[in-house]
């Protein structure tokens, strides 16, 4: 069995697709009795085997569905994708405050990782907007929230499934806009990109560094949900319905699937950097990189964000998420080269006071 990263392979001795929390309890009891590891798996979008095991694989997609959609909240099974969440909430004019850029990942998976999106500069991670969780921990199914078993609540959000298996989540919702306006703002360098991200009045903000014949080119995508003024320095704009904006990666993914790039190994690396040192780390890293080191469909993302109370993330104050999302394309750097570069970036980030975002592919 492989995950999206395509680097690590493991064959579980058994795959269990629980239909309820009681079946998760039984699967974990079996794993304990047989001295096996048990690992929850949603859509398998991890990049270095985090959702794989040689023990018991818990296929959480059987715990899918959204219920109790009301003003301000919805309850979703851990195996529900964010696409399915939106399908249930948008008819009510509601959406989660923070969405992943790629919607075909699960609620339980991203809450276990933290979950960063374009609105994280204002609203923090997806894990910051959980009202309560149902979790299997300590051999039984329990509920937890900021007031009920708060230590467990803090341990499972961003805990990568090591302290309990999320089976459902009560999610905070906010009014969803009907249409949005995305503004592209070119930037001179990484410092300029971070300055724009800090100053721009937008509801969704993302940054990219793109290779060009003249070196790396930086740009910010600032998306407005309301009628605010177009940010200074905007070079182009695009207006979209909110759902089309939220699902903007769909056509890119379809193209990558057709080209075979989606199935290739993805040695992604993601680090949290202190904001005052982020530009220096980013520019030093990219100065050492050529297009072959990124791959034909690789992407470099730069995102200043706000972190609320998710202790397991262990991010520095005022973090910048620097993501080098590589693809081991034909004719480009091989996987071992990319993994070695990932380790070098992590060492550089730690020297600057940063930390790893553990969903990336970092050689142990």
C-alpha positions in Angstrom: 0.0 0.0 0.0 1.2 3.5 -0.9 0.2 7.0 0.1 0.2 10.1 -2.1 3.9 10.6 -1.4 4.7 7.4 -3.2 8.0 7.0 -1.3 7.1 4.6 1.5 5.3 1.3 1.0 3.8 -0.9 3.7 1.5 -3.9 3.6 -1.0 -4.0 6.5 -1.9 -7.4 8.0 -5.5 -6.3 8.0 -7.7 -3.4 6.8 -10.7 -2.5 8.9 -13.3 -0.1 7.6 -15.2 0.8 10.7 -18.8 2.1 10.4 -18.9 3.4 13.9 -16.8 4.3 17.0 -17.5 0.9 18.5 -15.8 -0.8 15.6 -12.8 1.5 16.0 -12.7 0.4 19.7 -12.7 -3.3 18.6 -10.0 -2.8 16.0 -7.7 -1.1 18.5 -8.3 -3.8 21.1 -7.4 -6.4 18.4 -4.2 -4.5 17.6 -3.3 -4.3 21.2 -3.9 -8.0 21.8 -1.8 -8.9 18.7 0.9 -6.3 19.5 0.3 -4.6 16.3 0.3 -0.9 15.3 -3.1 0.5 14.3 -3.1 3.6 12.0 -6.1 5.6 10.8 -6.2 6.4 7.1 -8.5 8.8 5.3 -7.7 9.5 1.6 -4.0 8.6 2.1 -2.8 12.1 1.2 0.2 11.8 3.5 3.7 12.1 1.9 6.0 9.9 3.9 4.0 7.0 5.0 2.2 8.7 7.9 -1.1 6.9 7.0 0.6 3.5 6.3 1.2 0.6 8.6 2.4 -3.0 8.6 -0.2 -3.6 11.4 -3.9 -2.8 11.2 -5.1 -0.1 8.8 -8.2 1.8 9.9 -9.9 2.9 6.7 -11.9 5.9 8.1 -13.8 6.6 4.9 -16.6 4.4 6.3 -17.2 7.1 8.9 -18.3 9.7 6.4 -21.3 12.0 6.4 -22.4 15.4 7.7 -25.3 16.0 10.0 -26.8 18.6 12.4 -26.0 21.5 10.1 -27.3 24.6 11.8 -26.3 28.1 12.3 -22.7 28.1 13.4 -22.0 24.4 13.4 -22.0 21.0 11.7 -21.1 17.5 12.8 -18.9 15.5 10.3 -17.6 12.0 10.5 -13.8 11.7 10.5 -13.8 10.1 7.0 -15.8 13.0 5.4 -13.9 15.0 2.8 -14.0 18.8 2.9 -15.7 18.6 -0.5 -18.5 16.6 1.2 -18.6 19.1 4.1 -19.1 22.0 1.6 -21.8 20.1 -0.3 -23.7 19.8 3.0 -23.2 23.3 4.3 -23.3 25.6 1.3 -27.0 25.0 0.7 -27.4 26.7 4.2 -25.1 29.6 3.1 -22.4 28.4 5.5 -18.8 27.1 5.2 -15.9 26.4 7.6 -13.7 29.5 8.3 -10.6 27.7 7.0 -10.6 25.3 4.1 -7.7 23.3 2.7 -6.6 24.2 -0.8 -7.3 20.6 -1.9 -10.8 19.5 -0.9 -10.3 15.8 -1.3 -8.8 15.1 2.1 -10.7 14.1 5.2 -11.8 16.0 8.2 -10.1 13.6 10.6 -6.9 13.6 8.6 -6.5 17.4 8.5 -7.5 18.0 12.1 -4.9 15.4 13.1 -2.4 17.4 11.1 -3.6 20.8 12.1 -4.9 21.9 8.7 -3.7 25.1 7.0 -5.6 27.0 4.4 -5.8 30.4 2.7 -7.7 32.0 5.6 -5.1 30.9 8.2 -3.6 34.3 8.3 -6.8 35.5 10.0 -8.4 32.4 11.5 -5.5 30.0 12.3 -5.7 26.3 11.4 -8.7 24.2 10.9 -8.0 22.6 14.3 -8.6 26.0 15.9 -12.3 25.8 14.8 -13.3 22.5 16.2 -16.1 22.8 18.8 -15.8 19.2 20.0 -14.5 15.8 19.0 -15.6 12.2 19.4 -12.4 10.2 19.9 -11.4 6.6 20.6 -8.6 6.7 23.3 -7.6 4.5 26.2 -9.7 1.6 24.9 -13.0 3.5 24.8 -15.0 6.1 22.8 -15.2 9.4 24.6 -16.1 13.0 23.8 -13.7 15.9 24.3 -13.8 19.7 23.8 -12.1 22.8 25.3 -14.1 22.1 28.5 -14.5 18.3 28.5 -11.2 16.4 28.7 -9.3 19.4 27.3 -5.9 17.6 27.6 -7.2 14.9 25.2 -8.7 17.6 22.9 -5.3 19.3 22.7 -3.5 16.0 22.2 -5.5 14.7 19.2 -5.7 18.0 17.3 -2.4 18.1 15.4 -1.3 14.8 17.0 -1.2 12.7 13.8 -3.4 10.0 15.5 -0.8 9.1 18.1 -3.0 9.9 21.1 -6.4 8.8 19.9 -8.5 8.2 16.8 -10.9 11.0 15.8 -14.3 9.5 14.8 -16.3 12.7 14.4 -16.0 16.5 14.8 -18.3 19.4 15.5 -17.1 22.1 13.2 -17.6 25.8 13.5 -19.3 27.5 10.4 -19.5 31.0 9.2 -21.5 32.7 6.4 -20.1 31.8 3.0 -19.8 34.5 0.3 -21.5 34.0 -3.0 -18.7 35.3 -5.1 -15.0 36.2 -4.5 -12.4 38.4 -6.2 -8.8 37.1 -6.4 -6.1 39.7 -7.0 -2.6 38.8 -8.1 0.2 41.0 -6.7 3.7 40.5 -8.0 6.5 40.9 -5.4 10.1 41.7 -5.7 11.4 39.1 -3.2 10.4 36.9 -0.3 10.6 39.8 2.2 8.2 41.8 -0.1 5.9 38.9 -0.3 5.7 38.5 3.4 5.2 42.3 3.8 2.2 42.2 1.4 0.7 39.2 3.2 1.0 41.1 6.5 -0.5 44.3 5.1 -3.2 43.3 2.6 -6.8 43.4 3.7 -8.1 40.1 2.2 -10.0 37.1 3.4 -7.8 34.5 1.8 -4.1 35.0 1.2 -1.5 32.7 -0.4 2.0 33.2 -1.8 4.1 31.4 -4.4 7.7 31.4 -5.7 7.9 30.4 -9.3 11.1 29.5 -11.3 11.8 31.8 -14.3 14.7 32.4 -16.6 15.7 35.4 -14.4 15.5 33.5 -11.1 12.6 33.1 -8.7 9.5 35.2 -9.3 7.2 35.9 -6.2 3.5 36.7 -6.1 0.7 36.9 -3.7 -2.9 35.9 -4.4 -5.2 38.0 -2.2 -8.9 37.0 -2.3 -11.7 39.3 -1.2 -15.0 37.9 0.0 -16.7 41.3 0.2 -16.6 44.6 -1.7 -13.3 45.8 -0.3 -10.9 47.9 -2.5 -8.5 46.1 -4.8 -5.1 45.9 -3.0 -2.3 48.2 -4.2 0.0 46.6 -6.7 -2.6 44.3 -8.1 -1.6 43.2 -11.6 -4.7 41.1 -12.5 -8.0 40.1 -11.0 -10.4 37.1 -11.4 -14.0 36.9 -10.1 -15.4 33.5 -9.3 -18.3 31.9 -7.5 -17.2 30.8 -4.0 -17.4 27.1 -4.7 -15.4 27.4 -7.9 -12.7 29.3 -5.9 -12.7 26.7 -3.0 -12.4 23.9 -5.6 -9.9 25.7 -7.8 -7.4 22.8 -7.7 -9.8 20.4 -9.4 -8.8 21.3 -13.0 -5.1 21.3 -12.1 -5.4 17.8 -10.5 -7.2 16.5 -13.5 -4.5 17.7 -15.8 -1.7 16.3 -13.5 -3.6 12.9 -13.5 -3.7 12.9 -17.3 0.0 13.7 -17.5 0.9 11.0 -15.0 2.4 13.6 -12.6 -0.2 12.9 -9.8 1.0 9.3 -9.5 4.7 10.1 -9.3 6.5 10.3 -5.9 6.0 13.6 -4.0 8.9 14.3 -1.6 7.1 17.3 0.0 8.8 19.3 2.7 7.0 21.9 4.9 8.5 23.9 7.7 7.3 26.6 10.1 9.6 29.6 10.2 9.7 32.5 12.6 8.4 35.5 10.6 11.5 37.7 11.3 13.8 35.1 9.8 11.6 33.5 7.2 12.7 35.6 4.2 16.3 34.8 4.7 15.7 31.0 5.0 13.4 31.0 2.0 15.8 33.0 -0.3 18.8 30.9 0.8 16.9 27.7 0.1 15.7 28.8 -3.3 19.1 30.1 -4.3 20.3 26.5 -4.1 17.4 25.1 -6.1 17.1 24.7 -9.9 13.8 23.7 -11.6 15.0 20.0 -11.8 15.1 20.0 -8.0 11.4 20.9 -7.8 10.1 18.7 -10.6 7.9 19.5 -13.6 4.7 20.1 -11.5 6.3 21.1 -8.2 5.1 24.2 -6.4 6.7 26.5 -3.8 4.2 28.0 -1.3 4.8 30.7 1.3 2.1 31.4 3.8 2.2 33.7 6.8 -0.4 32.5 9.3 -1.8 32.9 12.8 -1.7 29.9 15.1 -4.3 29.7 17.9 -4.3 27.1 20.6 -3.1 23.9 18.9 -0.1 22.8 21.1 0.8 19.7 19.1 1.8 21.9 16.1 4.7 23.3 18.1 5.0 26.2 15.6 7.0 29.3 16.5 5.2 32.5 17.3 4.0 34.3 14.2 4.9 31.4 11.9 5.4 31.4 8.2 4.7 28.0 6.5 7.3 27.4 3.8 6.2 24.5 1.6 8.4 23.0 -1.2 6.0 20.6 -2.9 8.3 18.5 -5.2 7.4 16.0 -7.8 10.0 13.4 -8.9 9.3 13.9 -12.6 11.3 12.1 -15.3 14.6 13.9 -16.1 14.5 15.8 -12.8 16.2 15.1 -9.4 15.7 11.6 -8.0 13.8 10.9 -4.8 17.0 10.4 -2.7 18.3 13.8 -3.8 15.0 15.5 -3.0 14.9 13.8 0.4 18.5 15.0 1.2 17.5 18.5 0.3 14.4 18.2 2.6 16.7 17.3 5.5 19.0 20.2 4.7 16.0 22.6 4.7 14.8 21.2 8.0 18.3 21.7 9.5 18.3 25.3 8.2 14.8 25.9 9.6 15.7 24.6 13.0 18.8 26.7 13.1 16.6 29.7 12.5 14.2 28.7 15.3 11.7 26.9 13.0 10.1 23.5 13.2 8.8 20.8 10.8 5.2 20.5 9.8 5.1 16.8 10.2 3.0 16.0 7.2 6.0 16.5 5.0 8.6 13.9 3.7 11.5 14.3 6.1 14.0 11.3 6.2 14.2 9.9 9.7 
